[in-house]
Amino acid sequence: ALAEYVTRRVPAAGSAPPDAAAGGVGEAEMRRALTDDAFKLLNLTRDWLVSLLPHVLGKASRVSFGLLSASFLRSHPTTPLSRRVLAVPFVGKDCPSESSQFSHPDVAIGLTILAYRYEKLRWADFMRVMRELRAELSVQIGPYKLRPASLTFAAWVAAAGGRVRGAVEQHPPPRASLGALAEAAMGA
C-alpha cells in the first residue's frame, strides 16, 4: 500500500484521486495509520520518486552539471564554498557556468550525489571531511574509542574493508547519515 501511494502520479486539477477509483489505500487512511513525521517523510519520498529523481537522472554529467575541477578552483581562488563542494550547472561539455547555481535545493543535492558518484571524492574534499571529523573528535567528551567521531571513522574504515586497531567493535557499525557527511563537507 505504501509503495502504491509513493509511486502513483499526482492527479490533474479537478480530477478524482486515483486511489478512490482504484480502490487502493487512500490518503486519509494513510494519515490515520502514520504519525505526522512519517507521513511527511512519505510525501518527501513520493516527491523525490515521482518528480525530482527523473529530472536529476535526465541530466548528463559534465555536460549539464558537475563538480568544479581542481584546475578551475586553483584559477578561481575566491570561489564560494557552496560552489566548491556542490554540483554546479555547466553550459557545455566540461565548461562550468561562471556564477550560477541550481535554485532548487533538492535538485542541487541530487545532482551533487550523482556528481560525486560519477567523479569520485576529490582529495581536497576528503581532507576537508577528515579535518572536520578530527575537530569534532577534539571537542567531544568521553573515552576516545567511544566518541561519536571515532566510531564514525571506524565505521567508514570498516565499510571500505579495513580495520582500525583498538577500535570498539559494534554490530552493526554505525553509518554516518548523508546530512552529517554534507555538514562535514561544508565545514558547518
BELWO-V702846 format. One record per backbone hydrogen bond with DSSP energy under -0.5 kcal/mol. CO is the residue of the C=O (numbers start at 1). NH is the residue of the N-H. If there is no record, write none. Layout:
{{CO:NH} {CO:NH}}
//
This chain:
{{1:5} {2:6} {3:7} {4:8} {12:15} {17:20} {17:21} {18:22} {19:23} {19:24} {26:30} {27:31} {28:32} {29:33} {30:34} {35:39} {36:40} {37:41} {38:42} {39:43} {40:44} {41:45} {42:46} {43:47} {44:48} {45:49} {46:50} {47:51} {47:52} {48:53} {51:55} {52:56} {53:57} {54:58} {56:59} {59:61} {60:63} {60:64} {60:65} {62:94} {64:90} {65:62} {66:88} {69:73} {70:74} {71:75} {72:76} {76:79} {80:83} {80:84} {81:85} {82:86} {88:66} {89:97} {92:95} {95:91} {95:92} {103:105} {104:108} {105:109} {106:110} {107:111} {108:112} {109:113} {110:114} {111:115} {112:116} {113:117} {114:118} {115:119} {116:120} {122:126} {123:127} {124:128} {125:129} {126:130} {127:131} {128:132} {129:133} {130:134} {131:135} {132:136} {133:137} {134:138} {135:139} {136:139} {136:140} {143:146} {143:147} {144:147} {147:151} {148:152} {149:153} {150:154} {151:155} {152:156} {153:157} {154:158} {155:159} {156:160} {157:162} {158:161} {163:165} {164:167} {177:181} {178:182} {179:183} {180:184} {181:185} {182:186} {183:187} {183:188}}
//
